[in-house]
């Protein structure tokens, strides 16, 4: 799904607007948090189900390959499979679903690449999760048009973040201040920028 300007939205016909509304509604449904499901199957399984339902991929500890097939999620003893990496490239994950991340303790890497619903509130929520503050060391934010300086500055709470790649973020207006704040808070951070 692509984002349209306000003028383009008003110029779109009724069927186009209806399709966008339907997909927006469906994406919101996919992101709804089912707390009973989290209790029943554990945070890693429930988060994996959410991520795959929304078009993202996960990699579990001890596995080299990415899991992208919802129906192919590994089964077995509850709590056996721990999410180590999340690739949300072109997925429909949104703020509404971020409570799924609360119980994850082993996530080391997250990629938000062309994730149209990723915005400042998502990055703020992510960086407020204590477990992720401890485990996350690699992150990528690329072509997420709703991310601004405010969202990136919130990442300073991810105290173990060592690698951050930022590219094609038109919402970044005060690049130097944002970079300075991140590098002051995270002196070990290797920050790669391609914002021009």
N, C-alpha and C positions, 0 to 999 in steps of 0.2 A: 504494500500500500504506500502511496506517496502523499506527501504533504502538499496542499495547494494554498496559494495566497487567498486572502479574503475576496479579492476581485474574481479570481478563478473559481472560487466556491460559488459565488453568486451567479457567475456565468454558466456554471454546470447545470445540466438539466435535472429535473426532478428524480429521474432514475439513478443518476450518478450520486446525488446527495443521499438518496435512500440507501444505496449500496455502502457508502461511507459510514452512514449512521449504523447500519446493520453490522459492519465489521468492527466499528468502535464498541458497540454493545457486546459482540461476541468476545472481543479481546478483554473487555472488562470482566466478563463471566469467567474466562480462562484464568484470570488473575485473582479471583476471589479466594481468600484463605479459608480452608476448612480445618479448623482447630481440632475437631474430633479425628480427622484423618491423620493429623500430625501426631496426636496421642496414640492412635492405633498402630501406625507403621513406623513412627520415629521421624525425626526432622530431616535426615538425609534422604530417605525414600520419598517423603512428601514433597520436599524441595525439588528432587529430581523429576517427579511427576509434573509439578508446576512448570518447571523450566522446559521440559520436553513438550508439554501441552502448548506452550507459547512459542515453540519453534527454536528454542535454544538447545545447546548440547552440554553434556557434563562428562567429566572423566573422573572415575573413581580411583581411590588409592590402590596402587598395585596393578593398575591397568595402563597400557600404552594407548589404546584406542579410545576415541570419543564415542559416547553413547548418544545417539540421536533418535532412536526408534522407541517410542513410548511403550509399544507392545513387547519390545525386546529387553526391557529393564531386567537386571538379574534378580532372581528370586532366592529364597533361602532364609537363613536365620535373620530375624529382624535386627537391624543395627550393624550388620556385618559389612555393608558397603558404605564407605564414607566419601563424600564429594570432595575432590581435591582441586578441581578446576571447572570453571563455568565459562562457556563461550556463548554470549547472547547476541552474536552477530545476526542482524536483520530479524531479530525476534520481536514479539509483541509484549515482552515483560514490561510492567509498569509499576508505579509506586504502590498501588493497591495490593500487589502480591509480595512486597518486600518483607512482610512478617515471616514468610517462609524461610528466610535466611537466619532468623534468630538462633536456632539451635545448632547451626553448622559450626564445627570446631576445627575442621581440617582444610578449609578452602585456602589455597595458596595463590591462585591466579583467577582473575576475572577479566573478560573482554567485553566491552560495550562498543560494537562496531556497527554503524548504521542502524542503531536501535532508536527508532523514532519516538518512543515514549520515555526514554531516559531523559530526565531533567534534574535540576538542582535538588529537588526534594528527594529524589532517588539516591543521589550521592550523599546527601546529608544523612539520610536514614541508614544507608550502608555503613557509613563511617561511624555511626553511633552504636553499632552492634559490637559489644565487647569481645566476643569470640573472633570476629573478623579483624578487630584491632590487633589481636595477638597473632593471627595466622596469615593474613593476606600480605604477600610480598611482591606480587607482580600485577600490574593493572594497565589496561589499555582503554582509552576513550577516543574514538575516532568517528567523525561524521555524525555526531549527535547534536543536531541544531538547536536543541532546547537547553543545552548546558552552558552556563555562564561562569564568570569568575567566582561567584558565590558558591556554586556547587564544587568547583575544583578546590577552593580554599578549605572546604569542609573535610577534604581528604587528609588534612594535617593530623587528624586523630588516629589514622592508621599507622601506629607507631613502628610497625615492622615492614612498612612499604619500602622496598628497595629499588624497584623498577617501575617507572610510570611513563607511558608513551601517549602523547597527545597530538592529534592531527585533525585538521579540517573542522575547527570548532568556531563558527562565525560569531557565537555569543560571547567570546572572550574579548573584552574591550581594554582591560588594563593588564596586559600580559606580564610586564616586568614586576608589578606589585604582586600578582598572583604567584609567579615563579619565586620571588624573594620570600614570600610568606611560607610557601611549601618547603623550600630548601632550608629556611631557618628552623622550622619545626621538625624537619626530617633530614638531618645532616648527612645520612648515608644514602639518601635518595639519588638514584641515577635518573634524571629527568630528560626525556627526549621530546623535543618539540618540533612540529611541522605545522605551524599555525598560519603561515603566510599564504 
